[in-house]
Amino acid sequence: MGFQYYFHASLCDWSHMVSSFQRFTKDWKMNTTVNVSKECDRDSSVTSVIFPVLYSILCIVALVLNSSAAWIFFRIPSTTTFLVFLKNVVVADLLMSLTIPIKILSDAGVGFWQLRAFYCRFSAVLFYITMYISILLLGLISLDRYLKIVRPFGKCAPQKVRVGQRLSAAVWIVMLSLALPNVILSNQPPKTSGGKLKCSSMKGEAGKLWHEGFNYFCQVIFWGTFALMVFCYTFISKKVYESYKASKSKSHAANRRTKAKVFVVVGVFFVCFAPFHFVRVPYTLTQTRDGGDCRAKKAIYIAKETTLWLSATNVCLDPLIYIFLCKVFRKRLMTTFCKDPRESSKSSMTQMEMSPMDHTTRLSHNDTSHINQCTSASSFDC
């Protein structure tokens, strides 16, 4: 009897020890999880103060410049594919600019968590997709300039206005269709980390998989467009040099201007977008996959936000490129601010009716050097 009592008491003590150990390990795991979560929290001074200030400055400048560009462009008839593509770039940049205020409020932690959820599911998707629409349209512009040099006296299919409109529509439809699953699959209950909702927490496994695949596709879009631009503008620059060399022109001012335009267009494109695309894949992997060093995640996040802001500055630089490249836009801008509106409309219509090609076709076919010079000099102008 005593032995049974002793055995029962020992068994109870052992059960109590096991349950105590289990509670200890459970508490230890919970504390460890909390510590890791705190350790992986992002620097609020950077995300909630510095970037909202930078984006606020960017937003004001972008809205003023792109609104002005849209007002001018849509008073000019779409008589060339160049103008069609540029108008679509203006629309993409203006839409991207309109999403920036929501990003500012979301990053600054202003408003309810529903605002952050709206940004993650809708506004951020539109922000990124308009950026890639703009990238694709800039690639089409470079191809249009290239074809103008190859066939300066006849329009092939891609240089027809109707084809340009269809290509632009195709870019919008395809990119918006590919972005739609990012909206649909961001349907999980929001989860906060460090008091802030993470966009990746709103995606399930299918959403994360699509998000990762779409980011790889966007990498192909950027680097493919960049390669196309380098090829096209290098060929244009070479053609301009050859035409001036053949004409034995002593003045190299136009040649230098063309080279400057090549450098500005390709240089701005690379400086704005390339750093972000170096960082985007590593950052996406930190979003869609578990594990990894917390310090590395923090560094990648800061790098991503910095390079993303640099990419967003392109919406301010595009209107300056319009002035630099498009003669019709340049003249319209000058007449709008310097002349009577009635005179500006007449001069604009005259400019559109009298295109550089109309002048060159009236020249003698024997004067080939002069034709080459006119064609090359106007290769960048719409």
Secondary structure, DSSP 8 states (H G I E B T S, - for coil): -HHHHHHHHHHHHHHHHHHHHHHHHHHHHHHHHHHHHHHT---HHIIIIIHHHHHHHHHHHHHHHHHHHHHHHTTS---SHHHHHHHHHHHHHHHHHHHHHHHHHHHHT-S-HHHHHHIIIIIHHHHHHHHHHHHHHHHHHHHHHHHHHHSTTS--GGGSHHHHHHHHHHHHHHHHHHHHHHHHT--S---EETTEE-GGGG--HHHHHHHHHHHHHHHHHHHHHHHHHHHHHHHHHHHHHHHHHHHT-S--HHHHHHHHHHHHHHHHHHHHHHHHHHHHHHHHHHHHS----HHHHHHHHHHHHHHHHHHHTHHHHHHHHHHHH-HHHHHHHHHHHHS-HHHHHHHHHHHHHS-HHHHHHTS-TT-HHHHHHHHHHTTT--
